[in-house]
């Protein structure tokens, strides 16, 4: 009798291959499945389906972008009560899509996933945007591009108002640059979720969970040099010297001219007992 695949192996299978075929919601839920081993993905995907059906039933033949976005936001934020968890922003549950759907609380990235997934089911041309410090969603119509802020009840802004949103996050200290508005791929979004979890667990000194987040970040981007370095350093702290040495060797192959390369070479020599 074969064992059911682990959450880690399911995640690896989901993110392997072409990004266009990646099921973002399923992958995000599979991240949560490592914390909740009994989690079943399908009921949560069905919940997203039902939210989209509610919006679709009200739209009829409506095609005006602002009306479509307003109705989507009405269902999610006014009726369902999804909102940004400002009181406990760094609660790990804000990064687990099942918890976000159950509790109606989240952070910009996970509320953005809910917005994207419901909008995609409606055929809306939406993309994520890795805005500095604050993930947002963009509607990309033929004649209109609109930013949506799921953390703040779906507030709408035209793209030329993006500096105001940046000022809200950084208090006027950061000037808008074109790369701030670059579309985020599905793997970028999953990486941001995992990076949030990595930071939360490192701050809590929860090394096993932090290591799990790093492992999955490297499943997403096997040649991510900084993630390879960070995992190697954590493995060294955990006394797993052979694995740490392999990661640091790989880091130095990927980034031989990095500012910390000399320090990493010294650490590698120590791990090898040289």
C-alpha positions as CSV (number, residue, x, y, z in Angstrom):
1,X,0.0,0.0,0.0
2,X,1.5,3.3,-1.1
3,X,1.7,6.3,1.2
4,X,-0.1,9.5,0.2
5,X,2.4,12.1,-1.1
6,X,3.7,14.6,1.5
7,X,2.9,18.3,1.4
8,X,6.5,19.0,0.4
9,X,6.3,16.5,-2.6
10,X,3.0,17.9,-3.7
11,X,4.4,21.4,-3.6
12,X,7.4,20.4,-5.6
13,X,5.1,18.8,-8.2
14,X,2.9,21.9,-8.4
15,X,5.8,24.3,-9.0
16,X,7.7,22.1,-11.4
17,X,7.1,23.0,-15.0
18,X,5.6,26.0,-16.9
19,X,4.4,28.8,-14.7
20,X,1.4,29.4,-16.9
21,X,0.0,26.1,-15.8
22,X,0.8,26.6,-12.1
23,X,-2.3,26.6,-9.9
24,X,-1.5,29.5,-7.6
25,X,-4.2,28.8,-5.0
26,X,-3.5,25.1,-4.8
27,X,0.2,25.7,-4.3
28,X,-0.5,28.3,-1.6
29,X,-2.7,25.9,0.2
30,X,0.0,23.2,-0.1
31,X,2.4,25.6,1.7
32,X,-0.2,25.7,4.5
33,X,-0.5,21.9,4.4
34,X,2.9,21.5,6.1
35,X,1.5,23.4,9.1
36,X,-1.9,21.6,8.8
37,X,-1.2,18.0,7.7
38,X,-4.9,17.1,7.5
39,X,-5.7,20.1,5.3
40,X,-7.7,19.2,2.1
41,X,-7.1,21.6,-0.7
42,X,-10.3,21.0,-2.8
43,X,-12.9,22.5,-0.4
44,X,-11.0,25.8,-0.3
45,X,-10.7,25.9,-4.1
46,X,-14.4,25.3,-4.3
47,X,-14.9,28.2,-1.9
48,X,-13.1,30.5,-4.4
49,X,-15.3,29.1,-7.1
50,X,-18.4,30.0,-5.1
51,X,-17.2,33.5,-4.5
52,X,-16.6,34.0,-8.2
53,X,-20.1,32.7,-8.9
54,X,-21.7,35.2,-6.6
55,X,-19.9,38.1,-8.4
56,X,-20.8,36.6,-11.8
57,X,-24.5,36.3,-11.0
58,X,-24.6,40.1,-10.3
59,X,-22.6,41.3,-13.2
60,X,-24.9,39.9,-16.0
61,X,-23.4,41.4,-19.2
62,X,-21.6,44.3,-17.5
63,X,-18.1,44.9,-18.9
64,X,-17.0,48.3,-17.5
65,X,-13.7,47.7,-15.6
66,X,-14.5,49.9,-12.7
67,X,-17.9,48.3,-12.2
68,X,-16.4,44.8,-12.4
69,X,-13.8,45.6,-9.8
70,X,-16.2,47.4,-7.5
71,X,-18.5,44.4,-7.5
72,X,-15.7,42.0,-6.8
73,X,-14.5,44.2,-4.0
74,X,-18.1,44.5,-2.6
75,X,-18.4,40.7,-2.3
76,X,-15.0,40.1,-0.8
77,X,-14.6,43.1,1.5
78,X,-18.0,44.4,2.4
79,X,-20.1,41.2,2.4
80,X,-17.5,38.5,3.2
81,X,-15.5,40.8,5.5
82,X,-12.0,40.1,4.2
83,X,-9.6,42.7,5.7
84,X,-6.0,43.4,6.4
85,X,-4.9,42.1,9.8
86,X,-3.2,45.3,11.0
87,X,-3.5,44.3,14.7
88,X,-1.4,41.1,14.3
89,X,0.4,41.5,11.0
90,X,3.2,39.0,11.7
91,X,0.9,36.2,12.8
92,X,2.0,33.2,10.6
93,X,-1.7,32.4,10.0
94,X,-1.9,35.5,7.8
95,X,0.4,33.6,5.3
96,X,-1.7,30.4,5.2
97,X,-4.4,30.7,2.5
98,X,-6.7,28.3,4.4
99,X,-6.6,30.5,7.5
100,X,-7.1,33.6,5.4
101,X,-10.2,32.1,3.9
102,X,-11.5,30.8,7.2
103,X,-10.7,33.9,9.3
104,X,-11.2,36.6,6.7
105,X,-7.9,38.2,7.8
106,X,-4.6,38.4,6.0
107,X,-1.7,40.4,4.7
108,X,-1.4,42.1,1.3
109,X,0.1,39.0,-0.4
110,X,-2.5,36.5,0.7
111,X,-5.4,38.8,0.3
112,X,-4.0,39.5,-3.1
113,X,-4.1,35.8,-3.9
114,X,-7.8,35.6,-2.9
115,X,-8.5,38.7,-5.2
116,X,-6.5,37.3,-8.1
117,X,-8.0,33.8,-7.9
118,X,-11.6,35.0,-7.7
119,X,-10.9,37.6,-10.5
120,X,-9.3,35.0,-12.7
121,X,-12.3,32.8,-12.4
122,X,-14.3,35.7,-13.8
123,X,-11.9,36.1,-16.7
124,X,-10.5,39.4,-15.5
125,X,-7.1,40.4,-16.7
126,X,-5.4,40.7,-13.3
127,X,-1.8,40.4,-12.3
128,X,0.0,40.7,-9.1
129,X,2.5,43.5,-8.5
130,X,5.4,43.2,-6.0
131,X,5.1,46.8,-4.9
132,X,7.8,47.7,-2.4
133,X,6.6,46.6,1.0
134,X,3.0,46.2,-0.1
135,X,1.7,43.7,-2.6
136,X,-1.1,45.0,-4.9
137,X,-3.1,43.7,-7.8
138,X,-3.3,45.4,-11.2
139,X,-6.2,45.3,-13.7
140,X,-4.6,45.3,-17.2
141,X,-7.4,46.3,-19.7
142,X,-6.8,47.3,-23.2
143,X,-7.3,51.0,-22.4
144,X,-7.1,51.1,-18.7
145,X,-4.7,50.0,-16.0
146,X,-5.9,50.2,-12.4
147,X,-4.2,49.2,-9.1
148,X,-6.2,47.4,-6.5
149,X,-5.2,47.3,-2.8
150,X,-6.7,44.2,-1.3
151,X,-5.2,45.0,2.2
152,X,-7.3,48.2,2.3
153,X,-10.7,46.9,1.2
154,X,-9.9,46.8,-2.5
155,X,-9.1,50.6,-2.8
156,X,-8.7,51.5,-6.4
157,X,-6.0,53.8,-7.9
158,X,-5.0,54.6,-11.4
159,X,-1.4,53.7,-12.1
160,X,-0.3,57.3,-12.2
161,X,-1.3,57.5,-8.6
162,X,1.1,54.8,-7.5
163,X,3.5,57.3,-5.9
164,X,0.7,58.1,-3.4
165,X,0.5,54.5,-2.4
166,X,4.3,54.3,-2.1
167,X,4.2,57.3,0.1
168,X,1.6,55.6,2.3
169,X,4.1,52.7,2.9
170,X,7.4,54.7,3.2
171,X,6.3,58.2,4.2
172,X,7.7,59.9,1.1
173,X,11.2,58.4,1.5
174,X,11.1,56.3,-1.7
175,X,10.6,57.5,-5.2
176,X,8.6,55.4,-7.6
177,X,10.6,53.5,-10.2
178,X,9.4,51.5,-13.2
179,X,10.5,48.2,-11.6
180,X,8.1,48.8,-8.7
181,X,5.2,48.2,-11.1
182,X,6.6,45.1,-12.8
183,X,4.1,42.2,-12.8
184,X,4.8,39.4,-10.4
185,X,4.6,35.8,-11.7
186,X,2.9,33.1,-9.7
187,X,6.3,31.8,-8.5
188,X,7.2,35.3,-7.3
189,X,4.0,35.4,-5.3
190,X,4.6,32.0,-3.7
191,X,8.2,33.1,-3.0
192,X,6.9,36.2,-1.2
193,X,4.6,34.1,1.0
194,X,7.5,31.8,1.9
195,X,9.8,34.7,2.5
196,X,7.3,36.2,4.9
197,X,7.1,32.8,6.8
198,X,10.9,32.5,6.7
199,X,11.2,35.9,8.4
200,X,8.5,35.2,11.0
201,X,10.1,31.9,12.0
202,X,13.6,33.2,12.1
203,X,12.5,36.0,14.4
204,X,10.7,33.5,16.6
205,X,13.9,31.3,16.6
206,X,11.8,28.4,15.2
207,X,14.6,26.9,13.1
208,X,12.8,23.8,11.9
209,X,9.9,25.8,10.4
210,X,12.4,28.4,9.0
211,X,14.3,25.7,7.3
212,X,11.1,24.3,5.8
213,X,10.4,27.7,4.3
214,X,13.9,27.9,2.9
215,X,13.7,24.5,1.4
216,X,10.5,25.4,-0.5
217,X,12.0,28.7,-1.6
218,X,14.8,26.7,-3.2
219,X,12.2,24.4,-4.8
220,X,10.8,27.5,-6.5
221,X,14.2,29.0,-7.4
222,X,17.0,26.4,-7.2
223,X,19.7,28.9,-8.2
224,X,18.6,31.7,-5.8
225,X,22.0,32.5,-4.4
226,X,21.0,34.4,-1.2
227,X,18.5,31.7,-0.3
228,X,21.2,29.1,-0.7
229,X,23.5,31.1,1.5
230,X,20.8,31.6,4.2
231,X,20.0,27.9,4.3
232,X,23.6,27.0,4.5
233,X,24.1,29.3,7.5
234,X,21.0,27.9,9.2
235,X,22.1,24.3,8.6
236,X,25.5,25.2,10.1
237,X,23.8,26.6,13.3
238,X,21.9,23.3,13.5
239,X,25.1,21.3,13.3
240,X,24.3,19.8,10.0
241,X,27.8,20.6,8.7
242,X,27.9,18.4,5.5
243,X,24.6,19.9,4.2
244,X,25.7,23.4,5.2
245,X,29.0,23.0,3.3
246,X,27.2,21.9,0.2
247,X,24.9,24.9,0.3
248,X,27.8,27.4,0.9
249,X,29.8,25.8,-1.9
250,X,26.9,26.3,-4.2
251,X,26.4,29.9,-3.1
252,X,30.0,30.7,-3.9
253,X,29.6,29.1,-7.3
254,X,26.5,31.3,-7.9
255,X,27.9,34.5,-6.5
256,X,31.7,34.3,-6.4
257,X,32.0,38.1,-6.2
258,X,29.4,38.7,-3.5
259,X,30.4,41.2,-0.8
260,X,30.2,38.4,1.8
261,X,32.0,35.8,-0.4
262,X,35.2,35.9,1.7
263,X,33.3,35.5,4.9
264,X,31.5,32.5,3.5
265,X,34.7,31.0,2.3
266,X,36.1,31.2,5.8
267,X,32.9,29.6,7.2
268,X,33.2,26.9,4.6
269,X,36.8,26.1,5.7
270,X,35.7,25.9,9.3
271,X,32.9,23.5,8.4
272,X,35.3,21.3,6.6
273,X,37.8,21.4,9.5
274,X,40.5,23.0,7.3
